[in-house]
Amino acid sequence: MATPRFPRPLPAAALLCAVALAAPGCATRGPAAAPAGAPAGAPAAAEAEARPAGPEDPAAALPGVDLDGLDEEQRRAVAEVARSEFCPCGCPHPISACLKEHGTCTHAARAARLAVRLAKLGGKAEDVRKYLAAYYASFDRRLGPDPAGWGPPLGSPDAKVTLVEISDFTCPFCRKLRPDLEAFVKAREGRVKLVYVPFPIASHPGALEAAQAGEWAREAGLFWPVHDALFQATHPLSADALADLAREAGGDPDALRAALDDGRYLPRVRAAQAAARNAGIRGTPTLFVNGRMIVIPDYSEAALEDALVDEEEWVAHGGWARD
């Protein structure tokens, strides 16, 4: 499998724990890709056609889009992208023109909001353009780990959208994301479910043992209570501390000790890591929505909601609905 390419990191992008075998550190996420949904050469043609001869107020190029929090340079970067990139709705117009002329188009507003979030993270126009291209290309790249066998999910099992979290109980960025991510899923009952797949970072003391304890709990029917306890604990945890944690969750501490001693869940954890690496992850946490990586360096509630709405539309129509 080819190794995915990544665009230049945004200066203020969210951090994550690196999974490389080298020294521990942080990296940004997001594979680069050619823009999807338009013929070759179309973005340049759209830019030439849509860009006005003189300067234009960014707000005029982005009607209805909240630009609060952007400085003047960022506002102009977003406006430049909106005037040059095609709307994903399938019409032959850039995002800005779609915002102005197609009142029923919901795609243009979501694409513009994504561009705004990327600019707030420090992206210049070219950075924003690359991340937008990568985001929309991801809908045709369903390489994420199979969620089957990693239940039970948080949320309704009948939800049509599955959010897979590649995570490490000892990762500070995973620990920071966890409450917001779970609140996001719980607030959208029936729309999305969350599945946890372990990826212990080699440089994190106790990460591998915690991941094995999580898999023991999954088989014992205690996954989410143990999951929560592992995220709340101070790591590294000794075998005795993990056994105490199992007891407090209603499990058999001796059974967990035996599982850690003989390493029976180690192959399962290693298989999860291999599947995640094959899907192109660069660090934890990484999220997949129905198998596609969320490539933007922003896991805010607004970003996740737009990603969920996009996926719901894709599932309902077998692709993009045409506005």
N, C-alpha and C positions, 0 to 999 in steps of 0.2 A: 504494500500500500504506500502511495506517495506521501511524503511528509508535507502537511499543509504549510503554506507560506503565511507570514504574519506581517501586517503593516507596521510602520514605525510607531512605537508606543506613544500614546498621548501623555504629555508632561504630568497632568494631574490625574491620570487614570487610577481606578481602584487597584489595590495591590492584592496579590495572592501568593501563597507559599509555592516556591518553585519545586518541580518534581524531578529535575535533572539530578544525575548522580554526583554532580560537582557540589561545591560548597553551597549551603543553604542561602536563599535569598528571596527576592520578590521579582515578579514579572507581570507584564500586562497581557491581556488576552485579545484574540481576534484574528483569524486567518484572513489574509487578503484574497480577493477574488475579482474577476472581471464583472462589471455590472450585468445583472440579469434582466431579462424581459425587454430588451431593445436590440435592434439589429446593429451589426458592427458599424462603428462610425457614427451612430445616431446621437450619442451624447454631445459630441462636438458640433454636429449639425444643429441640435436643439439649442446649444449655447449661442451659436452664431445668430440663430433666428430670434431667440427670446431676449437676449441681453439688450437693453436700451442703449441708444447712442450716447447718452450722457449719464451722470450720476443719478441714482434713484434712492430715495429714502428706503432703508431696509424694511421698515414697517409696511410700506406700500407694496413691496414684493412678497410680503408674508401676511396677508389679511387674515385676522382671526387667530394668529399664532402669538402666544405669550412670549415676549422677548425680555421680560423682566429678569434681571440678574446678569445680563450680557453687557459687556462694555461695547464701545462703538466698533472696535476691530472685530469682535466676535459677531456682532449683529451683521456687519457687512460680509463676513465669511459665510454665515448661514444664508443670507440673501443671495450671495453668489452661487452657492450650491443649489438653492431652490430655483434659480433662473436657468441652471445648466443641466440639471439631472432630470430624467424622465420620471413622471409619477408612476408608481408600480401598478396603478389601476388598469394599465393597458392602453390608455389614450395616447395619441401622438403629441403630447404636450409636456413641458417641464412642470415640476412641482408648483412653481409660482403661478403659472398660467392656470393650472388645474384648481388651485385655491381660489383664484379670481373668477373663473368662468364655470366651474362644475360644482354647483352647490351641493349635489348629492354625493360627491366623492368623499369617502372617509379615509382613503389611503393617503391622500396628499397631506392631510392634517397630521396623521401619525408619522409619516416620513419627516415632516417639518419638525415635529416635536423631538424626534430622534436626533435630527441635525442640531437642534438647540442644545440638547443634553450633551452631545459630543463636543460642541463648541465650549460649553461651560467647563468641561473637563480639560480644556486647554488646546483643543484641536484647531488647527488652521483649516482653511477651505479644503486643501488637498487631503488632510487627515480625515476630515468629515466625509469627504467624497469616498475615500477608500473604505471607511467603516460602513457607510451606507451600502456600498457595493457588496461588501462581505456579508452584511446582514441579510440582504435579499437573496444573495447566492446560496445562503445556508439552507433555504427551503428545499433545494434540490440535492442536498448532501446530508442524508439521514444515516450517519455513521455512529451514532451514540450507542452505548452499551444497552443490551436488551434488558428491559426492566423485569422480565419474567424471572421469578425465583428470588427477587429482592424485596418481596413484600413482608408484612402487610403494608400497604401504602397509608400515608396520612391523608385523610380525605375519603370521599366516596370511591369505592372500587369501580363504579360505573362511569366516572368522569371520563370524557373522551380525550382529554389532554393529560398526558403524564409528564410531570416535571421530575427529571432524574438529577439528583445532587451528587456529584463526585466530591467526597469530603474526607476530612481527617479530624478525629475527635480532639487532637492536640493542636490543630492549626489555629492561630489567633484570628485569622480572617474568616475561617469557617465558624468559629465561635461567635464572632461579631455578626455574621450574616444570619445565623440560625434562628434567633427569635423573630426577626423581620420576615424571613422566608416562611416560617411556619404560620405566622399571623396572616401572611398573604394568602396561603392556601386555605386556612380555616375560614377566612372571610369570603371565600369563593366556593363554598360547598356545592358540589355537584358539577362544577366547571373544570376543576383541576385537582389532581392528586399528586402527592409527593412520594418519591421512592429514594431511599438512601443507599448509595453504593460506596463501599469503603476504598479509600486510597491513602493508606498511611505513608507519610513522608519519611524517607529513610533517615534523615538527619534529626528527626524529632524523637527524643527519648520517650520510650513507652508507647509510641504510636502503633507499632505492630501488635503489641499485646492488647491494647485497647480495641483495635479493629477485630482481633480474634474473639475478644469478649463480646463485642457487638454481634458477631455471627453466632456465637453460642446462644446469646439471648434471642436471636431471631428464630433459631430452631426450637428453643424452649418456650416460645410464645410470649416472650417478655421484651420484645425488641424496643418499643418506644419508651417504656419506663427506664430501661437500661441506657438507651440512646440519650435520654435527657440527663440521666445521672452522670454519664461519661462526659457530656459537654459541660456540666456544672463542676466537675471535679478539678482538682489541681494535679497536673501531671508532672512527671511520670508517676504511675501508680504501681505499687508492688503487687505480686500475685495475691497476697493476703488482702490488700486494699480492694482489689477487683472482686475477690470472693465476698468481702463484706458488702460491697455494692450489689452483688447478685442476691445476697440474702435480703437486703433491704427492699429489693424489687420483688421479692417473693419466690426467688429461685433457690436452687441447691448449690451452696458455695463449694462443696466438695466436687460436684460435677464440673463446675467451671475450672477449678484447680486442675482436675484430671485432663480437661480439654486443653488447657494451656501447656501442661506438661508434655502431652503426646503430640501437640501441634496439629490436631485433626482438622482445624479450620484454616490452617495456613494455606493449603492449596486453593481454597475458595477465595481467600483474600488476594493471593497472587494472581488468580484468574481475573478478578475484578480489576486489578491494576493493569494487567495486560490488555484487557478490553478497552479500558479508558485511554491507555497510550495509543492503541490502534485508532481510536476515535480522534486523536490529535490534541489531547489536553496538554497544557503546559504547567498547570498548577492547580491548587485547591484554594477556594471552591470553584468548580466549574459546573454550569447548569446546561442540561439538554432538555428541549421541549419536543416531545414525540420524536426523539432521535436526532434532532438538529441542535447543534451547539448554539447557545446564545453568545454571539461573538463580540457584542459590545461591552466595553469596560464599565458597565453601569448596571447594578442590580437593585436600583431604587424601585419603590412600589410603582411609580409611574411607568418606568421602563418595562417592568415585568407585566404590567397590565396591558400595555400596547403589544408586547410580544405575545401575550395570551390571546388577545383579540385577533391578531394576525393569524395565529395558529387555528383558532376556532373557525375563522373564515376559510382557511386552507382545507381543513377537515370537512367542512360542510359542502364545499364546492369542488373538492378535488383539485384545488389550485386557487388562484385569485378570482374573486368575483369581479365582473367588469362593470364599472360604474358608467 
